[in-house]
Amino acid sequence: MNMIVAADRNWGIGRNNGLLADLPTDMKYFREHTQGKIVVMGRKTLESLPGGKGLPKRTNIVLSANPDFEAEGCIIVHSEYELFDELAKYDPDNIFLIGGASIYNRFYKYCRRLFITKMDADLNADAFIVNIDEDEDYRLISESEPVTENGITFRFLVYARNFEGMIRARTLNF
Ligand SMILES: NC(=O)c1ccc[n+]([C@@H]2O[C@H](COP(=O)([O-])OP(=O)(O)OC[C@H]3O[C@@H](n4cnc5c(N)ncnc54)[C@H](OP(=O)(O)O)[C@@H]3O)[C@@H](O)[C@H]2O)c1
């Protein structure tokens, strides 16, 4: 499984249930990585998408504890158990966690690769992910040249689970 996220320098990822910045090159990067794949998100992130609908050209899996929740074009799962039952149907390399904070923080440890668009700015977030640089199970394996858009400079970083992380991840059973 993989995770894809845009974070500011404080690991902030959102404000008022929306994104922190409008970065067309990052949106393109997100599309290129996720189209044709399986995306996993929380109910609040789904509701922040255009029309509150699943993303086109992707299999959308949405977590909500509400048994009555439905959304067009989405598979709804109601617990971690149901989520893993559903995810077992797919190739883990094709699965991407796409937010929000509750999903990233709970499940990133299940990911082999973390695609992080790191914005060199403090964007006054109210939703955060953990500081991946402080997680000894992951190491930075690539970093793009900086890109500047709408006054924000950002880089595309890729982290991979290291050997110790892989050993620990085996106890996660996925
Ligand atoms: N920067 C980025 O790349 C990026 C990407 C995506 C989102 N975001 C941002 O992240 C923020 C939203 O994050 P968030 O943490 O508030 O919301 P979220 O993770 O999108 O959704 C939270 C909801 O997911 C459901 N959920 C989570 N864990 C569950 C579990 N174990 N079992 C059943 N349901 C579960 C619950 O829905 P119910 O309440 O229906 O039970 C919960 O209220 C927004 O600001 C958004 O813009 C940023």
The ligand as a Tripos MOL2 file, in Angstrom:
@<TRIPOS>MOLECULE
LIG
   48    52     1     0     0
SMALL
NO_CHARGES

@<TRIPOS>ATOM
      1 N1         -2.9610   17.6640    1.9840 N.am      1 LIG1
      2 C1         -3.5020   16.5540    1.5130 C.2       1 LIG1
      3 O1         -2.8780   15.8790    0.6740 O.2       1 LIG1
      4 C2         -4.8540   16.1230    1.9960 C.ar      1 LIG1
      5 C3         -5.4800   14.9990    1.4340 C.ar      1 LIG1
      6 C4         -6.7250   14.6300    1.9250 C.ar      1 LIG1
      7 C5         -7.3290   15.3540    2.9340 C.ar      1 LIG1
      8 N2         -6.6960   16.4270    3.4630 N.ar      1 LIG1
      9 C6         -7.2900   17.2290    4.5210 C.3       1 LIG1
     10 O2         -7.5060   16.4300    5.6930 O.3       1 LIG1
     11 C7         -8.5430   17.0570    6.4580 C.3       1 LIG1
     12 C8         -9.5840   16.0140    6.8540 C.3       1 LIG1
     13 O3         -8.9940   15.0580    7.7500 O.3       1 LIG1
     14 P1         -9.8630   14.4310    8.9400 P.3       1 LIG1
     15 O4         -8.9620   13.5690    9.7450 O.co2     1 LIG1
     16 O5        -10.6030   15.5370    9.6340 O.co2     1 LIG1
     17 O6        -10.9880   13.5880    8.1750 O.3       1 LIG1
     18 P2        -10.9330   12.2480    7.2780 P.3       1 LIG1
     19 O7         -9.8210   11.3620    7.7190 O.co2     1 LIG1
     20 O8        -11.0170   12.6020    5.8410 O.co2     1 LIG1
     21 O9        -12.3500   11.5930    7.6370 O.3       1 LIG1
     22 C9        -12.6360   11.2710    8.9750 C.3       1 LIG1
     23 C10       -13.8470   10.3650    8.9770 C.3       1 LIG1
     24 O10       -13.5080    9.0910    8.4000 O.3       1 LIG1
     25 C11       -14.2320    8.0670    9.0730 C.3       1 LIG1
     26 N3        -13.2820    7.1750    9.7370 N.ar      1 LIG1
     27 C12       -11.9810    7.4010   10.0550 C.ar      1 LIG1
     28 N4        -11.4430    6.3180   10.6590 N.ar      1 LIG1
     29 C13       -12.4330    5.3790   10.7080 C.ar      1 LIG1
     30 C14       -12.5030    4.0490   11.2020 C.ar      1 LIG1
     31 N5        -11.4290    3.4430   11.7730 N.pl3     1 LIG1
     32 N6        -13.6830    3.3790   11.1130 N.ar      1 LIG1
     33 C15       -14.7590    3.9610   10.5340 C.ar      1 LIG1
     34 N7        -14.7450    5.2300   10.0330 N.ar      1 LIG1
     35 C16       -13.6060    5.9180   10.1280 C.ar      1 LIG1
     36 C17       -15.1460    8.7620   10.0830 C.3       1 LIG1
     37 O11       -16.3350    9.0580    9.3540 O.3       1 LIG1
     38 P3        -17.7980    9.1570   10.0920 P.3       1 LIG1
     39 O12       -17.7390   10.3920   10.9170 O.co2     1 LIG1
     40 O13       -18.7520    9.2270    8.9400 O.co2     1 LIG1
     41 O14       -17.9400    7.8910   10.9040 O.co2     1 LIG1
     42 C18       -14.3720   10.0470   10.3750 C.3       1 LIG1
     43 O15       -15.1690   11.0920   10.8700 O.3       1 LIG1
     44 C19        -9.1490   18.1360    5.5540 C.3       1 LIG1
     45 O16        -8.6070   19.4000    5.9000 O.3       1 LIG1
     46 C20        -8.6680   17.7380    4.1680 C.3       1 LIG1
     47 O17        -8.6130   18.8230    3.2570 O.3       1 LIG1
     48 C21        -5.4740   16.8240    3.0080 C.ar      1 LIG1
@<TRIPOS>BOND
     1     1     2 1
     2     2     3 2
     3     2     4 1
     4     4     5 ar
     5     4    48 ar
     6     5     6 ar
     7     6     7 ar
     8     7     8 ar
     9     8     9 1
    10     8    48 ar
    11     9    10 1
    12     9    46 1
    13    10    11 1
    14    11    12 1
    15    11    44 1
    16    12    13 1
    17    13    14 1
    18    14    15 2
    19    14    16 1
    20    14    17 1
    21    17    18 1
    22    18    19 2
    23    18    20 1
    24    18    21 1
    25    21    22 1
    26    22    23 1
    27    23    24 1
    28    23    42 1
    29    24    25 1
    30    25    26 1
    31    25    36 1
    32    26    27 ar
    33    26    35 ar
    34    27    28 ar
    35    28    29 ar
    36    29    30 ar
    37    29    35 ar
    38    30    31 1
    39    30    32 ar
    40    32    33 ar
    41    33    34 ar
    42    34    35 ar
    43    36    37 1
    44    36    42 1
    45    37    38 1
    46    38    39 2
    47    38    40 1
    48    38    41 1
    49    42    43 1
    50    44    45 1
    51    44    46 1
    52    46    47 1
@<TRIPOS>SUBSTRUCTURE
     1 LIG1         1 GROUP 0 **** ****
